[in-house]
Each structure stands twice: as structure tokens, then as C-alpha cells.
């Protein structure tokens, strides 16, 4: 299956022969393989794992996926290759999420996303 991770300014990753992609779905992790049922869904902050010719992983702050005709497009606003992300970036993301949670006018969705981002950062080991 073809997999593309797209940020607003560029295609971050593209693989033509992925075997399995694990994604952080809103209600739990999703596994997408060849010939999966077509799906469009939202993603929460978390880790994307791609098993293919070369195994890769990325940390995202949320997004949307579209899968059809053996092509998975992952659209996200912020994405980081886990081999390249550093503690400064992680600490900045966590600090911004904690600051956002201090706003009394947040929607339930924003509270969920911010708390999930903080939890995912705390559960992962970055350089």
C-alpha cells in the first residue's frame, strides 16, 4: 500500500510498499493494511508506525487520514520524525499544551487534545 504523510508545507514521508501502518485514532490505535475498508477519520496526538521496506515512526499532534484504493494519506499540522525530534521540541509542545489548558474557555475537544498530547509526550522516550 502507498502511504503519504503530508504537512501544510510539504510531503514529509512517502512509501510505496508499506505493509502495516499503526495510527493514533481518536478512540484507540488503528492498524491499516492492504485492502483495508475505505476510511476517513480523525487522529489524536501520538505515534505513527510504518512497517515497510524501511520501518519508520513519526510523532504527530493530530490530523486526519483518508484510505482508499490501497493509498493512505495522513494529513497533519505538525509531524516529527522520531529519529530527529529532540527534547527541546518535545518540551515546547508540552509547555504549549499545558498553557492552553489554563484557558477556561476551551472546548471539550481542545481539552482532550491537549491532555492527550501531554500524556503521549510523557509516555515516549525522545533524545
C-alpha distance (Angstrom), angle and dihedral (degrees) to the residues before:
residue distance angle dihedral
X1 . . .
X2 3.79 . .
X3 3.81 117.6 .
X4 3.79 126.4 -167.9
X5 3.80 127.1 -180.0
X6 3.78 109.9 -160.5
X7 3.81 127.7 -169.1
X8 3.82 122.0 -173.0
X9 3.80 92.9 -94.8
X10 3.81 104.3 34.7
X11 3.79 151.2 -6.2
X12 3.79 102.8 -87.2
X13 3.81 98.5 -172.6
X14 3.78 137.3 8.2
X15 3.81 127.9 -179.0
X16 3.81 125.8 172.5
X17 3.82 98.9 -166.4
X18 3.79 108.3 41.5
X19 3.80 115.5 155.6
X20 3.82 100.6 -168.0
X21 3.80 135.4 5.7
X22 3.80 120.8 -166.5
X23 3.80 114.4 -159.5
X24 3.81 136.0 -176.5
X25 3.80 101.6 -114.4
X26 3.79 120.9 -169.4
X27 3.81 92.0 -108.2
X28 3.80 97.7 34.3
X29 3.77 141.5 -49.3
X30 3.80 118.8 -40.2
X31 3.79 126.8 -150.7
X32 3.80 116.5 -154.0
X33 3.80 121.7 -168.4
X34 3.81 134.8 165.6
X35 3.79 114.4 -57.4
X36 3.82 93.4 16.2
X37 3.78 115.2 162.7
X38 3.81 110.3 -89.4
X39 3.79 110.5 -91.9
X40 3.78 141.5 175.6
X41 3.80 115.6 -170.0
X42 3.78 144.6 147.1
X43 3.80 124.0 -101.7
X44 3.78 128.2 -143.6
X45 3.80 123.6 -146.5
X46 3.78 111.8 -71.0
X47 3.76 148.6 87.2
X48 3.80 127.9 -37.3
X49 3.82 113.8 -158.3
X50 3.78 119.7 -165.9
X51 3.79 121.3 -166.8
X52 3.77 113.0 -164.5
X53 3.78 140.4 103.7
X54 3.80 85.3 -32.4
X55 3.80 120.4 19.6
X56 3.80 112.7 -126.5
X57 3.77 137.8 176.7
X58 3.78 133.8 -163.4
X59 3.79 135.6 -174.7
X60 3.80 115.6 -136.2
X61 3.78 133.4 -174.2
X62 3.81 92.8 -144.1
X63 3.76 138.2 -60.0
X64 3.78 147.7 147.4
X65 3.80 133.4 -80.2
X66 3.78 130.3 -152.4
X67 3.81 117.9 -168.5
X68 3.79 123.6 -178.4
X69 3.80 137.4 131.1
X70 3.84 91.1 16.0
X71 3.81 91.4 -59.6
X72 3.83 120.9 118.1
X73 3.78 117.5 -165.0
X74 3.79 116.5 -171.0
X75 3.80 113.9 -164.9
X76 3.79 116.7 -166.6
X77 3.77 138.7 160.2
X78 3.82 96.3 -142.3
X79 3.80 125.6 23.5
X80 3.80 131.3 167.9
X81 3.79 129.6 -170.2
X82 3.81 104.1 -125.7
X83 3.82 89.9 -136.9
X84 3.81 90.4 59.2
X85 3.80 106.1 34.4
X86 3.79 116.2 104.4
X87 3.79 136.9 -161.5
X88 3.82 93.0 -100.2
X89 3.81 91.5 60.8
X90 3.80 92.4 43.4
X91 3.80 92.7 48.8
X92 3.81 91.1 48.9
X93 3.83 91.9 51.3
X94 3.79 91.2 48.3
X95 3.80 92.8 47.1
X96 3.82 92.0 50.1
X97 3.82 91.2 50.1
X98 3.82 91.8 48.7
X99 3.81 90.5 49.0
X100 3.80 91.0 49.5
X101 3.83 90.8 53.2
X102 3.81 89.7 61.1
X103 3.81 89.5 68.0
X104 3.82 109.7 100.6
X105 3.81 92.9 -154.8
X106 3.81 98.3 63.6
X107 3.77 120.3 131.6
X108 3.80 119.8 -123.2
X109 3.80 88.1 -107.2
X110 3.82 92.7 54.4
X111 3.80 91.0 47.9
X112 3.82 90.5 50.0
X113 3.83 93.3 47.7
X114 3.82 93.9 46.7
X115 3.81 93.6 47.4
X116 3.80 91.4 45.5
X117 3.80 91.3 50.0
X118 3.81 90.9 51.8
X119 3.83 92.1 47.2
X120 3.81 93.6 47.8
X121 3.80 91.6 49.3
X122 3.81 91.2 50.3
X123 3.84 91.6 49.3
X124 3.80 95.6 51.5
X125 3.78 128.2 75.0
X126 3.79 112.1 -137.5
X127 3.81 128.5 177.3
